[in-house]
Amino acid sequence: MGLKVLVTGSSGLIGSEAVAFYDGAGHDVTGVDNNMRAEFFGTAGDTTWNLERLKRSTTRFTHRDLDIRDREALFALFREQAFELVVHCAAQPSHDKARDIPLTDFEVNAVGTVNLLEATRLHCPDAVFLHMSTNKVYGDAPNELPLVETETRFDYARPQDFHGIAEDFRIDRTLHSLFGASKTAADIMAQEYGRYFGLRVGVFRGGCLTGPAHSGVELHGFLNFLVKAAVAGDTYTVFGYKGKQVRDNIHSSDVIQAFEAFRAAPRPGEVYNLGGGRENSVSVLEAIARIEGLTGRRVKWRYDEHNRVGDHICYVSDLRKLRSHYPGWNVTRSLDDILVELVESESRRLAAL
Ligand SMILES: NC(=O)c1ccc[n+]([C@@H]2O[C@H](COP(=O)([O-])OP(=O)(O)OC[C@H]3O[C@@H](n4cnc5c(N)ncnc54)[C@H](O)[C@@H]3O)[C@@H](O)[C@H]2O)c1
């Protein structure tokens, strides 16, 4: 018998990957998404195309146009269906956007998460609850680490930092951005429902998550948006740090495999950093060069010397805790695999317009 699965943010990058995976594995998937990404980012953020794609390609998926801030509607859904797995991916996901909408950002990210945790506790306390958090819970504290500057990137200077940022890195007394702060509130509440109430909650602090299902926009979805601009011949803006800021990139399917490892053997209240790790790390300058190598065309870009407030200079997720708890899990898509797929899917999308 299949599981009853709830995916929030089901038309987004990670949510849609979760829907496709669990539907394909024969489970009953309910997806909740109100297309709020279009409200946050305008038409480029509209996720309708992705919802339509899911409807065409799945067999047991039902979509609900529901707002996770609407507690009554959410509780009614939980009364109707006894979920066994909750994959929580709905969010306001942008640091910069949060500055313009502090209350909405907090209501979606923090209160929306507590609504889901409480609905789970009241109606299906045995469910596994996967919470998608972010590396912005560490704020800009990673920028305090000693760095070296090479021709194309910043990197950690000390050997003990080689593997990147681990889960015991401090999360307070640091500049988070309002987004980072609302996500930290959600992260702590999710841990609390695991530790205090014993719910089977796993918290995953994402690095740069990517894949062709992203409705990439300038304010969110670094690699996806860069490839979009490169393929369309648009001009990409690099914000500060000489373009040498480093991100570690993970394909959405490897994110779902980490979820799946936790679902099969949950550890209530645990926190894991989840990114592409050192091997999938790249600076903006390096990413541009790699895309140029793949497309054979120059990427047009301009430099704005103002870095984004609180932006990480070098962020690599230390994956050793996740790998030690779940030895069957690993990053399977290399940076080049990811870039090739993004370039191909973006070229197809443009050709179809
Ligand atoms: N993409 C990244 O690089 C990245 C990095 C770190 C963490 N994360 C986290 O991963 C999670 C998923 O991110 P993503 O990249 O898939 O984002 P996404 O924007 O592609 O997907 C989120 C989805 O949630 C929906 N949504 C927003 N508010 C909602 C609401 N009130 N009710 C119902 N649905 C709502 C949006 O319409 C969107 O489809 C988020 O929690 C995000 O903070 C993402």
The ligand as an SDF file (V2000), in Angstrom:
LIG
                    3D

 44 48  0  0  0  0  0  0  0  0999 V2000
   16.4020   27.0350   -3.9530 N   0  0  0  0  0  0  0  0  0  0  0  0
   17.3570   27.2520   -3.1050 C   0  0  0  0  0  0  0  0  0  0  0  0
   18.4880   27.5500   -3.5110 O   0  0  0  0  0  0  0  0  0  0  0  0
   17.1430   27.0720   -1.6340 C   0  0  0  0  0  0  0  0  0  0  0  0
   18.2490   27.1570   -0.7900 C   0  0  0  0  0  0  0  0  0  0  0  0
   18.0830   26.9470    0.5820 C   0  0  0  0  0  0  0  0  0  0  0  0
   16.8330   26.6720    1.0750 C   0  0  0  0  0  0  0  0  0  0  0  0
   15.7640   26.6090    0.2420 N   0  0  0  0  0  0  0  0  0  0  0  0
   14.4540   26.3160    0.8360 C   0  0  0  0  0  0  0  0  0  0  0  0
   13.8800   25.2030    0.1910 O   0  0  0  0  0  0  0  0  0  0  0  0
   12.4590   25.3290    0.1760 C   0  0  0  0  0  0  0  0  0  0  0  0
   11.9760   25.1560   -1.2400 C   0  0  0  0  0  0  0  0  0  0  0  0
   12.5910   26.1360   -2.0580 O   0  0  0  0  0  0  0  0  0  0  0  0
   12.3680   26.1900   -3.6110 P   0  0  0  0  0  0  0  0  0  0  0  0
   13.6360   26.6270   -4.2150 O   0  0  0  0  0  0  0  0  0  0  0  0
   11.6910   24.9510   -4.0740 O   0  0  0  0  0  0  0  0  0  0  0  0
   11.3500   27.4240   -3.6860 O   0  0  0  0  0  0  0  0  0  0  0  0
   10.2090   27.7040   -4.7630 P   0  0  0  0  0  0  0  0  0  0  0  0
    9.8720   29.1560   -4.6260 O   0  0  0  0  0  0  0  0  0  0  0  0
   10.5800   27.1600   -6.0920 O   0  0  0  0  0  0  0  0  0  0  0  0
    8.9890   26.8390   -4.1790 O   0  0  0  0  0  0  0  0  0  0  0  0
    8.2120   27.2530   -3.1040 C   0  0  0  0  0  0  0  0  0  0  0  0
    6.7550   27.1110   -3.4950 C   0  0  0  0  0  0  0  0  0  0  0  0
    5.9600   27.4780   -2.3560 O   0  0  0  0  0  0  0  0  0  0  0  0
    4.8120   28.1360   -2.8300 C   0  0  0  0  0  0  0  0  0  0  0  0
    4.2890   28.9740   -1.7440 N   0  0  0  0  0  0  0  0  0  0  0  0
    4.8280   30.1230   -1.2690 C   0  0  0  0  0  0  0  0  0  0  0  0
    4.0770   30.6170   -0.2880 N   0  0  0  0  0  0  0  0  0  0  0  0
    3.0400   29.7550   -0.1200 C   0  0  0  0  0  0  0  0  0  0  0  0
    1.9250   29.7280    0.7420 C   0  0  0  0  0  0  0  0  0  0  0  0
    1.7050   30.7210    1.6250 N   0  0  0  0  0  0  0  0  0  0  0  0
    1.0570   28.6970    0.6740 N   0  0  0  0  0  0  0  0  0  0  0  0
    1.2580   27.7030   -0.2480 C   0  0  0  0  0  0  0  0  0  0  0  0
    2.2940   27.6820   -1.1050 N   0  0  0  0  0  0  0  0  0  0  0  0
    3.1710   28.7090   -1.0440 C   0  0  0  0  0  0  0  0  0  0  0  0
    5.2880   28.9500   -4.0250 C   0  0  0  0  0  0  0  0  0  0  0  0
    4.2380   29.2960   -4.9230 O   0  0  0  0  0  0  0  0  0  0  0  0
    6.3270   28.0140   -4.6570 C   0  0  0  0  0  0  0  0  0  0  0  0
    5.7870   27.2350   -5.6920 O   0  0  0  0  0  0  0  0  0  0  0  0
   12.1470   26.6930    0.8070 C   0  0  0  0  0  0  0  0  0  0  0  0
   11.8730   26.5000    2.1560 O   0  0  0  0  0  0  0  0  0  0  0  0
   13.4530   27.4470    0.6370 C   0  0  0  0  0  0  0  0  0  0  0  0
   13.6070   28.4610    1.6290 O   0  0  0  0  0  0  0  0  0  0  0  0
   15.8890   26.8050   -1.1070 C   0  0  0  0  0  0  0  0  0  0  0  0
  1  2  1  0
  2  3  2  0
  2  4  1  0
  4  5  1  0
  4 44  2  0
  5  6  2  0
  6  7  1  0
  7  8  2  0
  8  9  1  0
  8 44  1  0
  9 10  1  0
  9 42  1  0
 10 11  1  0
 11 12  1  0
 11 40  1  0
 12 13  1  0
 13 14  1  0
 14 15  2  0
 14 16  1  0
 14 17  1  0
 17 18  1  0
 18 19  2  0
 18 20  1  0
 18 21  1  0
 21 22  1  0
 22 23  1  0
 23 24  1  0
 23 38  1  0
 24 25  1  0
 25 26  1  0
 25 36  1  0
 26 27  1  0
 26 35  1  0
 27 28  2  0
 28 29  1  0
 29 30  1  0
 29 35  2  0
 30 31  1  0
 30 32  2  0
 32 33  1  0
 33 34  2  0
 34 35  1  0
 36 37  1  0
 36 38  1  0
 38 39  1  0
 40 41  1  0
 40 42  1  0
 42 43  1  0
M  CHG  2   8   1  16  -1
M  END
$$$$
